[in-house]
Amino acid sequence: MNKYKVLGITAVTIAATILATSCKDNKSTGWEYAPNMYEHIAYDPDQKNPNFKDGKTAQVPPAGTIPLGFTRFDYPNTKDGYLQAGLEVKNPIAQNKANFDEGKVLFEHYCSPCHGVTGQGDGLVVQHGFPAPPSYSKGQSSRGGAMKELTDGKIYHTITYGVNSMGSYASQLAPEERWKVITYVHHLQNL
């Protein structure tokens, strides 16, 4: 084959390739590894959805349903709820060294900045001028009674809802973790 003929065929092939590919979308490589990422069939939560009577994609859960992994705590965020929880709620986890040790770690991470490492209300936040929480072993609860007499239910209620300057720790500590902290707090009440 002639050298010029080969160059001509090569030039025509390159020109045809350029012409064929130049008509495509410049944003696309032409490859679709996961086509559903480009043209998804699911509705976005804020889109209209003809599959539901109200036309909304984001639906309210059916009445009476409980999210997977959710632990119900049926005591209201009131003083009466606090007192009732104090009488009725008991720590359901085993009182063993593993839970005590984990409770100590959780307490040191989440509670000691205000309550102090030994629960005396002398944490780092307090040292910077914020109001001190009462000592677990010597203080008086703002809701009445000695801190060293707080029951499982009262402490759980306080961790769940917060009190005074202390906000709720329900989003930071899962229910089982709260019980582990309570196991350790009972130790601090006796110091």
Contact map, one row per residue, 1 for C-alpha under 8 A:
11101100000000000000000000000000000000000000000000000000000000000000000000000000000000000000000000000000000000000000000000000000000000000000000000000000000000000000000000000000000000000000000
11111100000000000000000000000000000000000000000000000000000000000000000000000000000000000000000000000000000000000000000000000000000000000000000000000000000000000000000000000000000000000000000
11111110000000000000000000000000000000000000000000000000000000000000000000000000000000000000000000000000000000000000000000000000000000000000000000000000000000000000000000000000000000000000000
01111111000000000000000000000000000000000000000000000000000000000000000000000000000000000000000000000000000000000000000000000000000000000000000000000000000000000000000000000000000000000000000
11111111100000000000000000000000000000000000000000000000000000000000000000000000000000000000000000000000000000000000000000000000000000000000000000000000000000000000000000000000000000000000000
11111111110000000000000000000000000000000000000000000000000000000000000000000000000000000000000000000000000000000000000000000000000000000000000000000000000000000000000000000000000000000000000
00111111111000000000000000000000000000000000000000000000000000000000000000000000000000000000000000000000000000000000000000000000000000000000000000000000000000000000000000000000000000000000000
00011111111100000000000000000000000000000000000000000000000000000000000000000000000000000000000000000000000000000000000000000000000000000000000000000000000000000000000000000000000000000000000
00001111111110000000000000000000000000000000000000000000000000000000000000000000000000000000000000000000000000000000000000000000000000000000000000000000000000000000000000000000000000000000000
00000111111111000000000000000000000000000000000000000000000000000000000000000000000000000000000000000000000000000000000000000000000000000000000000000000000000000000000000000000000000000000000
00000011111111100000000000000000000000000000000000000000000000000000000000000000000000000000000000000000000000000000000000000000000000000000000000000000000000000000000000000000000000000000000
00000001111111110000000000000000000000000000000000000000000000000000000000000000000000000000000000000000000000000000000000000000000000000000000000000000000000000000000000000000000000000000000
00000000111111111000000000000000000000000000000000000000000000000000000000000000000000000000000000000000000000000000000000000000000000000000000000000000000000000000000000000000000000000000000
00000000011111111100000000000000000000000000000000000000000000000000000000000000000000000000000000000000000000000000000000000000000000000000000000000000000000000000000000000000000000000000000
00000000001111111110000000000000000000000000000000000000000000000000000000000000000000000000000000000000000000000000000000000000000000000000000000000000000000000000000000000000000000000000000
00000000000111111111000000000000000000000000000000000000000000000000000000000000000000000000000000000000000000000000000000000000000000000000000000000000000000000000000000000000000000000000000
00000000000011111111100000000000000000000000000000000000000000000000000000000000000000000000000000000000000000000000000000000000000000000000000000000000000000000000000000000000000000000000000
00000000000001111111110000000000000000000000000000000000000000000000000000000000000000000000000000000000000000000000000000000000000000000000000000000000000000000000000000000000000000000000000
00000000000000111111111000000000000000000000000000000000000000000000000000000000000000000000000000000000000000000000000000000000000000000000000000000000000000000000000000000000000000000000000
00000000000000011111111100000000000000000000000000000000000000000000000000000000000000000000000000000000000000000000000000000000000000000000000000000000000000000000000000000000000000000000000
00000000000000001111111100000000000000000000000000000000000000000000000000000000000000000000000000000000000000000000000000000000000000000000000000000000000000000000000000000000000000000000000
00000000000000000111111101000000000000000000000000000000000000000000000000000000000000000000000000000000000000000000000000000000000000000000000000000000000000000000000000000000000000000000000
00000000000000000011111110000000000000000000000000000000000000000000000000000000000000000000000000000000000000000000000000000000000000000000000000000000000000000000000000000000000000000000000
00000000000000000001111111010000000000000000000000000000000000000000000000000000000000000000000000000000000000000000000000000000000000000000000000000000000000000000000000000000000000000000000
00000000000000000000001111110000000000000000000000000000000000000000000000000000000000000000000000000000000000000000000000000000000000000000000000000000000000000000000000000000000000000000000
00000000000000000000010111111000000000000000000000000000000000000000000000000000000000000000000000000000000000000000000000000000000000000000000000000000000000000000000000000000000000000000000
00000000000000000000000011111000000000000000000000000000000000000000000000000000000000000000000000000000000000000000000000000000000000000000000000000000000000000000000000000000000000000000000
00000000000000000000000111111110000000000000000000000000000000000000000000000000000000000000000000000000000000000000000000000000000000000000000000000000000000000000000000000000000000000000000
00000000000000000000000001111110000000000000000000000000000000000000000000000000000000000000000000000000000000000000000000000000000000000000000000000000000000000000000000000000000000000000000
00000000000000000000000000011111000000000000000000000000000000000000000000000000000000000000000000000000000000000000000000000000000000000000000000000000000000000000000000000000000000000000000
00000000000000000000000000011111100000000000000000000000000000000000000000000000000000000000000000000000000000000000000000000000000000000000000000000000000000000000000000000000000000000000000
00000000000000000000000000000111111000000000000000000000000000000000000000000000000000000000000000000000000000000000000000000000000000000000000000000000000000000000000000000000000000000000000
00000000000000000000000000000011111000000000000000000000000000000000000000000000000000000000000000000000000000000000000000000000000000000000000000000000000000000000000000000000000000000000000
00000000000000000000000000000001111111000000000000000000000000000000000000000000000000000000000000000000000000000000000000000000000000000000000000000000000000000000000000000000000000000000000
00000000000000000000000000000001111111110000000000000000000000000000000000000000000000000000000000000000000000000000000000000000000000000000000000000000000000000000000000000000000000000000000
00000000000000000000000000000000011111111000000000000000000000000000000000000000000000000000000000000000000000000000000000000000000000000000000000000000000000000000000000000000000000000000000
00000000000000000000000000000000011111110000000000000000000000000000000000000000000000000000000000000000000000000000000000000000000000000000000000000000000000000000000000000000000000000000000
00000000000000000000000000000000011111110000000000000000000000000000000000000000000000000000000000000000000000000000000000000000000000000000000000000000000000000000000000000000000000000000000
00000000000000000000000000000000001111111000000000000000000000000000000000000000000000000000000000000000000000000000000000000000000000000000000000000000000000000000000000000000000000000000000
00000000000000000000000000000000001111111100000000000000000000000000000000000000000000000000000000000000000000000000000000000000000000000000000000000000000000000000000000000000000000000000000
00000000000000000000000000000000000100111110000000000000000000000000000000000000000000000000000000000000000000000000000000000000000000000000000000000000000000000000000000000000000000000000000
00000000000000000000000000000000000000011111000000000000000000000000000000000000000000000000000000000000000000000000000000000000000000000000000000000000000000000000000000000000000000000000000
00000000000000000000000000000000000000001111101110000000100000000000000000000000000000000000000000000000000000000000000000000000000000000000000000000000000000000000000000000000000000000000000
00000000000000000000000000000000000000000111111000000000100000000000000000000000000000000000000000000000000000000000000000000000000000000000000000000000000000000000000000000000000000000000000
00000000000000000000000000000000000000000011111000000001110000000000000000000000000000000000000000000000000000000000000000000000000000000000000000000000000000000000000000000000000000000000000
00000000000000000000000000000000000000000001111100000001110000000000000000000000000000000000000000000000000000000000000000000000000000000000000000000000000000000000000000000000000000000000000
00000000000000000000000000000000000000000011111110000001100000000000000000000000000000000000000000000000000000000000000000000000000000000000000000000000000000000000000000000000000000000000000
00000000000000000000000000000000000000000010011111000011100000000000000000000000000000000000000000000000000000000000000000000000000000000000000000000000000000000000000000000000000000000000000
00000000000000000000000000000000000000000010001111110011100000000000000000000000000000000000000000000000000000000000000000000000000000000000000000000000000000000000000000000000000000000000000
00000000000000000000000000000000000000000000000111111011000000000000000000000000000000000000000000000000000000000000000000000000000000000000000000000000000000000000000000000000000000000000000
00000000000000000000000000000000000000000000000011111010000000000000000000000000000000000000000000000000000000000000000000000000000000000000000000000000000000000000000000000000000000000000000
00000000000000000000000000000000000000000000000011111111100000000000000000000000000000000000000000000000000000000000000000000000000000000000000000000000000000000000000000000000000000000000000
00000000000000000000000000000000000000000000000001111111000000000000000000000000000000000000000000000000000000000000000000000000000000000000000000000000000000000000000000000000000000000000000
00000000000000000000000000000000000000000000000000011111000000000000000000000000000000000000000000000000000000000000000000000000000000000000000000000000000000000000000000000000000000000000000
00000000000000000000000000000000000000000000000111111111100000000000000000000000000000000000000000000000000000000000000000000000000000000000000000000000000000000000000000000000000000000000000
00000000000000000000000000000000000000000000111111011111111000000000000000000000000000000000000000000000000000000000000000000000000000000000000000000000000000000000000000000000000000000000000
00000000000000000000000000000000000000000011111110010011111000000000000000000000000000000000000000000000000000000000000000000000000000000000000000000000000000000000000000000000000000000000000
00000000000000000000000000000000000000000000110000000001111100000000000000000000000000000000000000000000000000000000000000000000000000000000000000000000000000000000000000000000000000000000000
00000000000000000000000000000000000000000000000000000001111110000000000000000000000000000000000000000000000000000000000000000000000000000000000000000000000000000000000000000000000000000000000
00000000000000000000000000000000000000000000000000000000011111000000000000000000000000000000000000000000000000000000000000000000000000000000000000000000000000000000000000000000000000000000000
00000000000000000000000000000000000000000000000000000000001111101000000000000000000000000000000000000000000000000000000000000000000000000000000000000000000000000000000000000000000000000000000
00000000000000000000000000000000000000000000000000000000000111111000000000000000000000000000000000000000000000000000000000000000000000000000000000000000000000000000000000000000000000000000000
00000000000000000000000000000000000000000000000000000000000011111000000000000000000000000000000000000000000000000000000000000000000000000000000000000000000000000000000000000000000000000000000
00000000000000000000000000000000000000000000000000000000000001111100000000000000000000000000000000000000000000000000000000000000000000000000000000000000000000000000000000000000000000000000000
00000000000000000000000000000000000000000000000000000000000011111110000000000000000000000000000000000000000000000000000000000000000000000000000000000000000000000000000000000000000000000000000
00000000000000000000000000000000000000000000000000000000000000011111010000000000000000000000000000000000000000000000000000000000000000000000000000000000000000000000000000000000000000000000000
00000000000000000000000000000000000000000000000000000000000000001111110000000000000000000000000000000000000000000000000000000000000000000000000000000000000000000000000000000000000000000000000
00000000000000000000000000000000000000000000000000000000000000000111110000000000000000000000000000000000000000000000000000000000000000000000000000000000000000000000000000000000000000000000000
00000000000000000000000000000000000000000000000000000000000000000011111000000000000000000000000000000000000000000000000000000000000000000000000000000000000000000000000000000000000000000000000
00000000000000000000000000000000000000000000000000000000000000000111111100000000000000000000000000000000000000000000000000000000000000000000000000000000000000000000000000000000000000000000000
00000000000000000000000000000000000000000000000000000000000000000000111110000000000000000000000000000000000000000000000000000000000000000000000000000000000000000000000000000010000000000000000
00000000000000000000000000000000000000000000000000000000000000000000011111000000000000000000000000000000000000000000000000000000000000000000000000000000000000000000000000000000000000000000000
00000000000000000000000000000000000000000000000000000000000000000000001111100000000000000000000000000000000000000000000000000000000000000000000000000000000000000000000000000000000000000000000
00000000000000000000000000000000000000000000000000000000000000000000000111110000000000000000000000000000000000000000000000000000000000000000000000000000000000000000000000000000000000000000000
00000000000000000000000000000000000000000000000000000000000000000000000011111000110110000000000000000000000000000000000000000000000000000000000000000000000010000000000000000000000000000000000
00000000000000000000000000000000000000000000000000000000000000000000000001111101110000000000000000000000000000000000000000000000000000000000000000000000000000000000000000000000000000000000000
00000000000000000000000000000000000000000000000000000000000000000000000000111110110000000000000000000000000000000000000000000000000000000000000000000000000010001000000000000000000000000000000
00000000000000000000000000000000000000000000000000000000000000000000000000011111110000000000000000000000000000000000000000000000000000000000000000000000000000000000000000000000000000000000000
00000000000000000000000000000000000000000000000000000000000000000000000000001111111000000000000000000000000000000000000000000000000000000000001000000000000000000000000000000000000000000000000
00000000000000000000000000000000000000000000000000000000000000000000000000010111111100000000000000000000000000000000000000000000000000000000000000000000000000000000000000000000000000000000000
00000000000000000000000000000000000000000000000000000000000000000000000000111111111110000000000000000000000000000000000000000000000000000000000000000000000000000000000000000000000000000000000
00000000000000000000000000000000000000000000000000000000000000000000000000111111111111000000000000000000000000000000000000000000000000000000000000000000110011000000000000000000000000000000000
00000000000000000000000000000000000000000000000000000000000000000000000000000011111111100000000000000000000000000000000000000000000000000000000000000000010000000000000000000000000000000000000
00000000000000000000000000000000000000000000000000000000000000000000000000100001111111110000000000000000000000000000000000000000000000000000000000000000000000000000000000000000000000000000000
00000000000000000000000000000000000000000000000000000000000000000000000000100000111111111000000000000000000000000000000000000000000000000000000000000000110010000000000000000000000000000000000
00000000000000000000000000000000000000000000000000000000000000000000000000000000011111111000000000000000000000000000000000000000000000000000000000000111111000000000000000000000000000000000000
00000000000000000000000000000000000000000000000000000000000000000000000000000000001111111000000000000000000000000000000000000000000000000000000000000010100000000000000000000000000000000000000
00000000000000000000000000000000000000000000000000000000000000000000000000000000000111111100000000000000000000000000000000000000000000000000000000000000100000000000000000000000000000000000000
00000000000000000000000000000000000000000000000000000000000000000000000000000000000011111110000000000000000000000000000000000000000000000000000000000001100000000000000000000000000000000000000
00000000000000000000000000000000000000000000000000000000000000000000000000000000000000011111000000000000000000000000000000000000000000000000000000000001100000000000000000000000000000000000000
00000000000000000000000000000000000000000000000000000000000000000000000000000000000000001111100000000000000000000000000000000000000000000000000000000001100000000000000000000000001000000000000
00000000000000000000000000000000000000000000000000000000000000000000000000000000000000000111110000000000000000000000000000000000000000000000000000000000000000000000000000000000001000000000000
00000000000000000000000000000000000000000000000000000000000000000000000000000000000000000011111000000000000000000000000000000000000000000000000000000000000000000000000000000001001100000000000
00000000000000000000000000000000000000000000000000000000000000000000000000000000000000000001111100100000000000000000000000000000000000000000000000000000000000000000000000000000000000000000000
00000000000000000000000000000000000000000000000000000000000000000000000000000000000000000000111110110000000000000000000000000000000000000000000000000000000000000000000000000000000000100000000
00000000000000000000000000000000000000000000000000000000000000000000000000000000000000000000011111110000000000000000000000000000000000000000000000000000000000000000000000000000000000000000000
00000000000000000000000000000000000000000000000000000000000000000000000000000000000000000000001111111000000000000000000000000000000000000000000000000000000000000000000000000000000000000000000
00000000000000000000000000000000000000000000000000000000000000000000000000000000000000000000000111111100000000000000000000000000000000000000000000000000000000000000000000000000000000000000000
00000000000000000000000000000000000000000000000000000000000000000000000000000000000000000000011111111110000000000000000000000000000000000000000000000000000000000000000000000000000100100000000
00000000000000000000000000000000000000000000000000000000000000000000000000000000000000000000001111111111000000000000000000000000000000000000000000000000000000000000000000000000000110110000000
00000000000000000000000000000000000000000000000000000000000000000000000000000000000000000000000011111111100000000000000000000000000000000000000000000000000000000000000000000000000000010000000
00000000000000000000000000000000000000000000000000000000000000000000000000000000000000000000000001111111110000000000000000000000000000000000000000000000000000000000000000000000000110000000000
00000000000000000000000000000000000000000000000000000000000000000000000000000000000000000000000000111111111000000000000000000000000000000000000000000000000000000000000000000000111111110000000
00000000000000000000000000000000000000000000000000000000000000000000000000000000000000000000000000011111111100000000000000000000000000000000000000000000000000000000000000000000000110010000000
00000000000000000000000000000000000000000000000000000000000000000000000000000000000000000000000000001111111110000000000000000000000000000000000000000000000000000000000000000000000000000000000
00000000000000000000000000000000000000000000000000000000000000000000000000000000000000000000000000000111111111100000000000000000000000000000000000000000000000000000000000000000100110000000000
00000000000000000000000000000000000000000000000000000000000000000000000000000000000000000000000000000011111111110000000000000000000000000000000000000000000000000000000000000000000010011000000
00000000000000000000000000000000000000000000000000000000000000000000000000000000000000000000000000000001111111111000100000000000000000000000000000000000000000000000000000000000000000000000000
00000000000000000000000000000000000000000000000000000000000000000000000000000000000000000000000000000000111111111000000000000000000000000000000000000000000000000000000000000000000000000000000
00000000000000000000000000000000000000000000000000000000000000000000000000000000000000000000000000000000011111111000000000000000000000000000000000000000000000000000000000000000000000000000000
00000000000000000000000000000000000000000000000000000000000000000000000000000000000000000000000000000000011111111111000000000000000000000000000000000000000000000000000000000000000000000000000
00000000000000000000000000000000000000000000000000000000000000000000000000000000000000000000000000000000001111111111111000110000000000000000000000000000000000000000000000000000000000000000000
00000000000000000000000000000000000000000000000000000000000000000000000000000000000000000000000000000000000111111111100000111100000000000000000000000000000000000000000000000000000000000000000
00000000000000000000000000000000000000000000000000000000000000000000000000000000000000000000000000000000000000111111000011111100000110000000000000000000000000000000000000000000000000000000000
00000000000000000000000000000000000000000000000000000000000000000000000000000000000000000000000000000000000000111111111111100000000111100000000000000000000000000000000000000000000000000000000
00000000000000000000000000000000000000000000000000000000000000000000000000000000000000000000000000000000000000111111111111110000000000000000000000000000000000000000000000000000000000000000000
00000000000000000000000000000000000000000000000000000000000000000000000000000000000000000000000000000000000100011011111100100000000000000000000000000000000000000000000000000000000000000000000
00000000000000000000000000000000000000000000000000000000000000000000000000000000000000000000000000000000000000010011111100000000000000000000000000000000000000000000000000000000000000000001001
00000000000000000000000000000000000000000000000000000000000000000000000000000000000000000000000000000000000000010011111111000000000000111000000000000000000000000000000000000000000000001001100
00000000000000000000000000000000000000000000000000000000000000000000000000000000000000000000000000000000000000000011111111000000000001111100000000000000000000000000000000000000000000000000000
00000000000000000000000000000000000000000000000000000000000000000000000000000000000000000000000000000000000000000111001111100100000111110000000000000000000000000000000000000000000000000000000
00000000000000000000000000000000000000000000000000000000000000000000000000000000000000000000000000000000000000000111001111110110000110000000000000000000000000000000000000000000000000000000000
00000000000000000000000000000000000000000000000000000000000000000000000000000000000000000000000000000000000000011111100011111110000000000000000000000000000000000000000000000000000000000000000
00000000000000000000000000000000000000000000000000000000000000000000000000000000000000000000000000000000000000011101000001111111000000000000000000000000000000000000000000000000000000000000000
00000000000000000000000000000000000000000000000000000000000000000000000000000000000000000000000000000000000000001100000000111111110000000000000000000000000000000000000000000000000000000000000
00000000000000000000000000000000000000000000000000000000000000000000000000000000000000000000000000000000000000001100000011111111111100000000000000000000000000000000000000000000000000000000000
00000000000000000000000000000000000000000000000000000000000000000000000000000000000000000000000000000000000000000000000001111111110000000000000000000000000000000000000000000000000000000000000
00000000000000000000000000000000000000000000000000000000000000000000000000000000000000000000000000000000000000000000000000011111110000000000000000000000000000000000000000000000000000000000000
00000000000000000000000000000000000000000000000000000000000000000000000000000000000000000000000000000000000000000000000000001111111000000000000000000000000000000000000000000000000000000000000
00000000000000000000000000000000000000000000000000000000000000000000000000000000000000000000000000000000000000000000000000001111111100000000000000000000000000000000000000000000000000000000000
00000000000000000000000000000000000000000000000000000000000000000000000000000000000000000000000000000000000000000000000000000100111110000000000000000000000000000000100000000000000000000000000
00000000000000000000000000000000000000000000000000000000000000000000000000000000000000000000000000000000000000000110000011000100011111000000000000000000000000000000000000000000000000000000000
00000000000000000000000000000000000000000000000000000000000000000000000000000000000000000000000000000000000000000110000011000000001111100000000000000000000000000000000000000000000000000000000
00000000000000000000000000000000000000000000000000000000000000000000000000000000000000000000000000000000000000000010000110000000000111110111100000100000000000000000000000000000000000000000000
00000000000000000000000000000000000000000000000000000000000000000000000000000000000000000000000000000000000000000010001110000000000011111111000000100000000000000000000000000000000000000000000
00000000000000000000000000000000000000000000000000000000000000000000000000000000000000000000000000000000000000000000001110000000000001111110000000110000000000000000000000000000000000001001100
00000000000000000000000000000000000000000000000000000000000000000000000000000000000000000000000000000000000000000000001100000000000000111110000000110000000000000000000000000000000000000001111
00000000000000000000000000000000000000000000000000000000000000000000000000000000000000000000000000000000000000000000000100000000000001111111000001110000000000000000000000000000000000000000000
00000000000000000000000000000000000000000000000000000000000000000000000000000000000000000000000000000000000000000000000000000000000001111111100001110000000000000000000000000000000000000000000
00000000000000000000000000000000000000000000000000000000000000000000000000000000000000000000000000000000000000000000000000000000000001100111110111100000000000000000000000000000000000000000000
00000000000000000000000000000000000000000000000000000000000000000000000000000000000000000000000000000000000000000000000000000000000001000011111111100000000000000000000000000000000000000000000
00000000000000000000000000000000000000000000000000000000000000000000000000000000000000000000000000000000000000000000000000000000000000000001111110000000000000000000000000000000000000000000000
00000000000000000000000000000000000000000000000000000000000000000000000000000010000000000000000000000000000000000000000000000000000000000000111110000000000000000000000000000000000000000000000
00000000000000000000000000000000000000000000000000000000000000000000000000000000000000000000000000000000000000000000000000000000000000000001111111000000000000000000000000000000000000000000000
00000000000000000000000000000000000000000000000000000000000000000000000000000000000000000000000000000000000000000000000000000000000000000001111111101100000000000000000000000000000000000000000
00000000000000000000000000000000000000000000000000000000000000000000000000000000000000000000000000000000000000000000000000000000000000000111100111111100000000000000000000000000000000000000000
00000000000000000000000000000000000000000000000000000000000000000000000000000000000000000000000000000000000000000000000000000000000001111111100011111100000000000000000000000000000000000000100
00000000000000000000000000000000000000000000000000000000000000000000000000000000000000000000000000000000000000000000000000000000000000011110000001111100000000000000000000000000000000000100110
00000000000000000000000000000000000000000000000000000000000000000000000000000000000000000000000000000000000000000000000000000000000000000000000011111110000000000000000000000000000000000000100
00000000000000000000000000000000000000000000000000000000000000000000000000000000000001000000000000000000000000000000000000000000000000000000000011111111011000000000000000000000000000000000000
00000000000000000000000000000000000000000000000000000000000000000000000000000000000001100000000000000000000000000000000000000000000000000000000000001111111000000000000000000000000000000000000
00000000000000000000000000000000000000000000000000000000000000000000000000000000000001001110000000000000000000000000000000000000000000000000000000000111111100000000000000000000000001000000000
00000000000000000000000000000000000000000000000000000000000000000000000000000000010011111110000000000000000000000000000000000000000000000000000000000011111110000000000000000000000000000000000
00000000000000000000000000000000000000000000000000000000000000000000000000000000011011000000000000000000000000000000000000000000000000000000000000000111111111000000000000000000000000000000000
00000000000000000000000000000000000000000000000000000000000000000000000000000000000001000000000000000000000000000000000000000000000000000000000000000111111111100000000000000000000001000000000
00000000000000000000000000000000000000000000000000000000000000000000000000000000000000000000000000000000000000000000000000000000000000000000000000000001111111110000000000000000011001000000000
00000000000000000000000000000000000000000000000000000000000000000000000000101000010010000000000000000000000000000000000000000000000000000000000000000000111111111100000000000000000000000000000
00000000000000000000000000000000000000000000000000000000000000000000000000000000010000000000000000000000000000000000000000000000000000000000000000000000011111111110000100000000000000000000000
00000000000000000000000000000000000000000000000000000000000000000000000000000000000000000000000000000000000000000000000000000000000000000000000000000000001111111100000111000000010000000000000
00000000000000000000000000000000000000000000000000000000000000000000000000000000000000000000000000000000000000000000000000000000000000000000000000000000000111111100000111000000000000000000000
00000000000000000000000000000000000000000000000000000000000000000000000000001000000000000000000000000000000000000000000000000000000000000000000000000000000011111110001111000000000000000000000
00000000000000000000000000000000000000000000000000000000000000000000000000000000000000000000000000000000000000000000000000000000000000000000000000000000000011111111111110000000000000000000000
00000000000000000000000000000000000000000000000000000000000000000000000000000000000000000000000000000000000000000000000000000000000000000000000000000000000001001111111100000000000000000000000
00000000000000000000000000000000000000000000000000000000000000000000000000000000000000000000000000000000000000000000000000000000000000000000000000000000000000000111111000000000000000000000000
00000000000000000000000000000000000000000000000000000000000000000000000000000000000000000000000000000000000000000000000000000000001000000000000000000000000000000111111000000000000000000000000
00000000000000000000000000000000000000000000000000000000000000000000000000000000000000000000000000000000000000000000000000000000000000000000000000000000000000000111111100000000000000000000000
00000000000000000000000000000000000000000000000000000000000000000000000000000000000000000000000000000000000000000000000000000000000000000000000000000000000000001111111110000000000000000000000
00000000000000000000000000000000000000000000000000000000000000000000000000000000000000000000000000000000000000000000000000000000000000000000000000000000000001111110011111100000000000000000000
00000000000000000000000000000000000000000000000000000000000000000000000000000000000000000000000000000000000000000000000000000000000000000000000000000000000000111100001111111000000000000000000
00000000000000000000000000000000000000000000000000000000000000000000000000000000000000000000000000000000000000000000000000000000000000000000000000000000000000111000000111111110000000000000000
00000000000000000000000000000000000000000000000000000000000000000000000000000000000000000000000000000000000000000000000000000000000000000000000000000000000000000000000111111100000000000000000
00000000000000000000000000000000000000000000000000000000000000000000000000000000000000000000000000000000000000000000000000000000000000000000000000000000000000000000000011111100000000000000000
00000000000000000000000000000000000000000000000000000000000000000000000000000000000000000000000000000000000000000000000000000000000000000000000000000000000000000000000011111111110000000000000
00000000000000000000000000000000000000000000000000000000000000000000000000000000000000000000000000000000000000000000000000000000000000000000000000000000000000000000000001111111110000000000000
00000000000000000000000000000000000000000000000000000000000000000000001000000000000000000000000000000000000000000000000000000000000000000000000000000000000000000000000001001111111000000000000
00000000000000000000000000000000000000000000000000000000000000000000000000000000000000000000100000000000000000000000000000000000000000000000000000000000000000000000000000001111111100000000000
00000000000000000000000000000000000000000000000000000000000000000000000000000000000000000000000000000010010000000000000000000000000000000000000000000000000000000000000000001111111110000000000
00000000000000000000000000000000000000000000000000000000000000000000000000000000000000000000000000000010000000000000000000000000000000000000000000000000000100100000000000001111111111000000000
00000000000000000000000000000000000000000000000000000000000000000000000000000000000000000011100000000010000000000000000000000000000000000000000000000000000100000000000000000011111111100000000
00000000000000000000000000000000000000000000000000000000000000000000000000000000000000000000100000110111010000000000000000000000000000000000000000000000000000000000000000000001111111110000000
00000000000000000000000000000000000000000000000000000000000000000000000000000000000000000000000000010111011000000000000000000000000000000000000000000000000000000000000000000000111111111000000
00000000000000000000000000000000000000000000000000000000000000000000000000000000000000000000000000000010000000000000000000000000000000000000000000000001001100000000000000000000011111111100000
00000000000000000000000000000000000000000000000000000000000000000000000000000000000000000000001000110010000000000000000000000000000000000000000000000000000000000000000000000000001111111110000
00000000000000000000000000000000000000000000000000000000000000000000000000000000000000000000000000011011001000000000000000000000000000000000000000000000000000000000000000000000000111111111000
00000000000000000000000000000000000000000000000000000000000000000000000000000000000000000000000000000000001000000000001000000000000000010000000000000000000000000000000000000000000011111111100
00000000000000000000000000000000000000000000000000000000000000000000000000000000000000000000000000000000000000000000000000000000000000000000000000010000000000000000000000000000000001111111110
00000000000000000000000000000000000000000000000000000000000000000000000000000000000000000000000000000000000000000000000000000000000000000000000000000000000000000000000000000000000000111111111
00000000000000000000000000000000000000000000000000000000000000000000000000000000000000000000000000000000000000000000011000000000000000011000000000000000000000000000000000000000000000011111111
00000000000000000000000000000000000000000000000000000000000000000000000000000000000000000000000000000000000000000000001000000000000000011000000000111000000000000000000000000000000000001111111
00000000000000000000000000000000000000000000000000000000000000000000000000000000000000000000000000000000000000000000000000000000000000001000000000010000000000000000000000000000000000000111111
00000000000000000000000000000000000000000000000000000000000000000000000000000000000000000000000000000000000000000000010000000000000000001000000000000000000000000000000000000000000000000011111
